[in-house]
Amino acid sequence: MDGAGTLGPVSGMRCPERTLESVVRGGADAVLATYGLIETYGRLMDSVGLILRCDGGVSTVEDNTKWKMLFGAEDALRLGADAVACNCFPRSTGEGITLEYLAKLVSAAAPWGLPVLAEALSGGFTDDDRHRTAEAIAFATRAASELGASFIKTAYTGSYDSFAEVVDSSYLPIVVLGGAATDEELFLRRIADAMRAGASGVAVGRQIWQHRNPEAMTRALSAVVHEQLPVEEAVAWVKTADDDPAAANQH
């Protein structure tokens, strides 16, 4: 739920209160959110983990040199957050900026025992496939690990075998980002493959809050992650919600 800072009030973010209520009901374990969202709607997230996005200050994700660290460990503690998060963009024009502020956030969070989630992406937010190979993603996750991150959010490399290489080269837990909204069966299959390859979880945004039924998608995703529910059954849950939301949300 941290995307509106750069994407604006897009579909799914125009009324964050309703979306937050839906994902919490759907069984989300934690919410990654901005300072403003937590300050305004923190009461809705009392029952889940809360991760504060500490960097930002950009209106586009295309220029990796413009990111700034905006908030820190004490801000997270004041808001009641359980962890902090920031980007880490090795092999990008902004690597010197993001790697340095990740290290500083780790240093500031350590005395308080706050875990640090590093969003580690080779090349930053890019469509260049060269930055989404197993080697490139493994390099990014390892760079974040060596700077002291507690766990890593990164991109799926496209196949079970290639992502297993990433997991095998990491000594920290890895969660897979969701990326742009896409076909729900393809998305859930990708998540299931990532979990089989050794991912520790997922960090999903648009695929949930831009979905026609965020609660049903959250439930389906949670079941795939925690219960290894077959993808076909998870997709059926979501489709059931189109005709009978009450029945689908009882799963």
C-alpha positions as CSV (number, residue, x, y, z in Angstrom):
1,M,0.0,0.0,0.0
2,D,3.0,2.3,-0.5
3,G,2.5,3.0,-4.2
4,A,0.4,6.2,-4.2
5,G,3.4,8.3,-3.3
6,T,4.7,7.8,-6.9
7,L,1.6,6.7,-8.8
8,G,-0.9,9.1,-7.3
9,P,-4.6,8.4,-6.6
10,V,-4.8,5.6,-9.2
11,S,-7.5,2.9,-9.2
12,G,-7.4,1.0,-5.9
13,M,-5.8,3.9,-4.1
14,R,-8.5,6.5,-4.4
15,C,-10.1,5.3,-1.2
16,P,-7.3,3.6,0.8
17,E,-9.5,3.1,3.8
18,R,-11.8,0.6,2.0
19,T,-8.9,-1.2,0.4
20,L,-7.1,-1.5,3.8
21,E,-10.2,-2.9,5.4
22,S,-10.4,-5.4,2.6
23,V,-6.8,-6.7,2.7
24,V,-6.9,-7.0,6.5
25,R,-10.1,-9.0,6.3
26,G,-8.6,-11.1,3.6
27,G,-5.8,-12.3,5.9
28,A,-2.8,-10.1,5.1
29,D,0.1,-10.8,7.5
30,A,1.5,-7.2,7.2
31,V,1.0,-4.0,5.3
32,L,3.8,-2.0,3.7
33,A,2.6,1.6,3.8
34,T,3.7,5.3,3.7
35,Y,4.0,7.6,6.7
36,G,0.8,9.5,5.8
37,L,-1.3,6.3,5.3
38,I,-0.1,4.9,8.6
39,E,-0.7,8.1,10.5
40,T,-4.3,8.4,9.1
41,Y,-5.4,4.8,9.0
42,G,-3.1,3.0,11.4
43,R,-6.1,2.0,13.5
44,L,-7.2,-0.3,10.7
45,M,-3.9,-2.1,10.8
46,D,-3.7,-3.0,14.5
47,S,-4.2,-6.7,13.8
48,V,-1.4,-7.0,11.2
49,G,2.3,-6.3,11.0
50,L,3.1,-2.7,9.9
51,I,6.1,-1.8,7.7
52,L,7.0,1.9,7.1
53,R,8.3,2.9,3.7
54,C,11.1,5.3,4.6
55,D,12.3,6.4,1.2
56,G,10.6,8.2,-1.7
57,G,10.2,11.8,-2.6
58,V,9.9,11.1,-6.4
59,S,7.0,11.4,-8.8
60,T,8.4,8.9,-11.2
61,V,10.3,5.6,-10.7
62,E,12.3,6.0,-13.9
63,D,15.1,8.1,-12.5
64,N,17.0,6.1,-9.9
65,T,19.1,9.1,-8.9
66,K,16.1,11.0,-7.4
67,W,15.2,8.8,-4.5
68,K,15.7,10.2,-1.0
69,M,15.5,8.8,2.5
70,L,12.6,10.7,4.1
71,F,11.9,9.0,7.4
72,G,13.8,6.8,9.9
73,A,13.7,4.4,12.7
74,E,12.3,6.8,15.3
75,D,9.5,7.8,12.9
76,A,8.6,4.1,12.6
77,L,8.6,3.7,16.4
78,R,6.4,6.7,16.9
79,L,3.9,5.3,14.4
80,G,4.0,1.9,16.0
81,A,5.5,0.2,13.0
82,D,7.1,-3.3,13.3
83,A,9.7,-2.8,10.6
84,V,11.1,-0.3,8.1
85,A,11.7,-0.5,4.3
86,C,13.7,1.2,1.6
87,N,15.0,0.6,-1.9
88,C,18.4,-0.8,-2.9
89,F,19.3,-0.4,-6.6
90,P,22.7,-2.0,-7.4
91,R,24.0,-1.6,-11.0
92,S,21.8,1.5,-11.5
93,T,22.6,5.2,-11.8
94,G,21.3,5.5,-8.3
95,E,23.2,2.8,-6.6
96,G,25.4,5.1,-4.7
97,I,22.4,6.9,-3.2
98,T,20.2,3.9,-2.4
99,L,23.0,1.6,-1.1
100,E,24.2,4.4,1.2
101,Y,20.9,5.2,2.7
102,L,20.1,1.5,3.2
103,A,23.2,1.2,5.3
104,K,22.3,4.3,7.3
105,L,18.8,3.0,7.9
106,V,20.2,-0.3,9.1
107,S,22.5,1.5,11.5
108,A,19.6,3.7,12.8
109,A,17.2,0.7,13.2
110,A,19.7,-1.6,14.9
111,P,19.6,0.0,18.4
112,W,15.8,-0.4,18.4
113,G,15.7,-3.9,17.1
114,L,13.7,-2.8,14.1
115,P,14.0,-5.2,11.1
116,V,14.8,-3.6,7.8
117,L,13.2,-4.7,4.5
118,A,15.4,-3.9,1.5
119,E,13.7,-3.7,-1.9
120,A,16.7,-4.9,-3.9
121,L,16.5,-4.6,-7.7
122,S,19.4,-4.7,-10.1
123,G,19.1,-1.6,-12.3
124,G,16.2,-0.2,-10.2
125,F,12.7,-0.2,-11.6
126,T,13.4,-1.2,-15.2
127,D,12.0,-3.3,-18.0
128,D,15.5,-4.4,-19.1
129,D,15.5,-8.2,-18.9
130,R,19.3,-8.1,-18.3
131,H,18.5,-6.9,-14.8
132,R,16.0,-9.7,-14.1
133,T,18.3,-12.7,-14.6
134,A,19.2,-15.0,-11.8
135,E,22.7,-13.6,-11.7
136,A,21.5,-9.9,-11.6
137,I,18.9,-10.5,-8.9
138,A,21.2,-12.6,-6.8
139,F,23.8,-9.8,-7.0
140,A,21.2,-7.3,-5.8
141,T,19.9,-9.4,-3.0
142,R,23.4,-10.2,-1.8
143,A,24.4,-6.5,-1.9
144,A,21.5,-5.6,0.4
145,S,22.3,-8.5,2.7
146,E,25.9,-7.4,3.1
147,L,24.7,-3.9,4.1
148,G,22.7,-5.4,6.9
149,A,19.1,-5.8,5.7
150,S,17.0,-8.2,7.7
151,F,15.0,-9.6,4.7
152,I,14.8,-8.8,1.0
153,K,12.0,-7.9,-1.4
154,T,12.9,-8.6,-5.0
155,A,11.6,-9.6,-8.4
156,Y,10.8,-13.1,-9.6
157,T,13.2,-14.1,-12.3
158,G,10.6,-15.8,-14.5
159,S,11.2,-19.5,-13.7
160,Y,11.4,-22.0,-10.8
161,D,15.0,-23.0,-11.7
162,S,16.3,-19.4,-12.0
163,F,14.7,-18.2,-8.9
164,A,15.9,-21.2,-6.9
165,E,19.4,-20.0,-7.9
166,V,18.7,-16.7,-6.3
167,V,17.3,-18.3,-3.1
168,D,20.3,-20.7,-2.9
169,S,22.7,-17.8,-3.0
170,S,21.0,-15.8,-0.3
171,Y,21.4,-16.2,3.5
172,L,18.4,-14.0,4.2
173,P,14.7,-14.6,3.7
174,I,13.4,-13.4,0.3
175,V,9.9,-12.2,-0.5
176,V,8.7,-11.7,-4.0
177,L,7.2,-8.5,-5.3
178,G,4.0,-8.7,-7.2
179,G,4.7,-6.2,-10.0
180,A,2.0,-4.7,-12.4
181,A,-1.5,-6.2,-12.3
182,T,-1.8,-9.1,-14.7
183,D,-3.9,-12.2,-15.3
184,E,-4.7,-13.7,-11.9
185,E,-3.9,-17.3,-12.8
186,L,-0.5,-16.3,-14.3
187,F,0.2,-14.2,-11.2
188,L,-0.7,-16.9,-8.7
189,R,1.2,-19.6,-10.6
190,R,4.3,-17.3,-10.5
191,I,3.9,-17.0,-6.7
192,A,3.4,-20.7,-6.2
193,D,6.6,-21.4,-8.2
194,A,8.5,-18.8,-6.2
195,M,7.4,-20.4,-3.0
196,R,8.4,-23.9,-4.2
197,A,11.8,-22.4,-5.1
198,G,12.3,-21.3,-1.5
199,A,10.8,-17.8,-1.2
200,S,9.7,-16.9,2.3
201,G,6.7,-14.9,1.3
202,V,5.4,-12.2,-1.0
203,A,5.1,-8.4,-1.0
204,V,2.2,-7.6,-3.4
205,G,0.7,-4.3,-4.2
206,R,-1.2,-3.6,-7.5
207,Q,-2.2,-7.2,-8.0
208,I,-4.2,-6.8,-4.8
209,W,-5.3,-3.2,-4.5
210,Q,-6.1,-2.9,-8.2
211,H,-8.0,-6.2,-8.3
212,R,-11.8,-6.1,-8.6
213,N,-12.0,-7.8,-5.2
214,P,-9.0,-7.1,-3.0
215,E,-10.3,-9.2,-0.1
216,A,-10.8,-12.3,-2.3
217,M,-7.4,-12.0,-3.9
218,T,-5.7,-11.5,-0.6
219,R,-7.4,-14.7,0.7
220,A,-6.4,-16.6,-2.4
221,L,-2.8,-15.4,-2.2
222,S,-2.6,-16.2,1.5
223,A,-3.8,-19.7,0.9
224,V,-1.2,-20.3,-1.9
225,V,1.6,-19.0,0.4
226,H,0.6,-20.5,3.7
227,E,-1.3,-23.6,2.7
228,Q,0.2,-24.5,-0.7
229,L,-3.4,-24.3,-2.1
230,P,-3.3,-25.4,-5.8
231,V,-3.4,-22.5,-8.1
232,E,-6.5,-23.8,-9.9
233,E,-8.4,-23.8,-6.6
234,A,-7.2,-20.3,-5.7
235,V,-8.3,-19.0,-9.0
236,A,-11.7,-20.6,-8.5
237,W,-12.0,-18.8,-5.1
238,V,-11.4,-15.5,-6.8
239,K,-13.9,-16.2,-9.6
240,T,-16.5,-17.3,-7.1
241,A,-16.3,-13.9,-5.5
242,D,-17.5,-12.4,-8.7
243,D,-20.9,-14.2,-8.3
244,D,-21.1,-14.7,-4.6
245,P,-18.7,-12.5,-2.6
246,A,-20.0,-13.7,0.8
247,A,-19.4,-17.4,-0.1
248,A,-15.9,-16.7,-1.5
249,N,-14.8,-14.7,1.5
250,Q,-15.7,-17.6,3.9
251,H,-12.7,-19.6,2.6
